[in-house]
């Protein structure tokens, strides 16, 4: 790539690939904040578990809002 493109463009392509990967992981990988290792294993047992983790996170945030009132 360095011969085909300039070093700046090569770095730009690499940076773009990294950003796409980061965004994909952010939206695909489930939230595991506050979970025990066994709970993370159970969450990931049947696929990615994104829907379940988002439901758990929303329930946690709702309970924090109710406690702060």
Buried (B, 14 or more C-beta within 10 A) or exposed (E): EEEEEEEEEBEEEEEEEEEEEEEEEEEEEBBBEEBEEEEBEEBBEEEEBBEBBEEBBEEEEEEEEEEEE
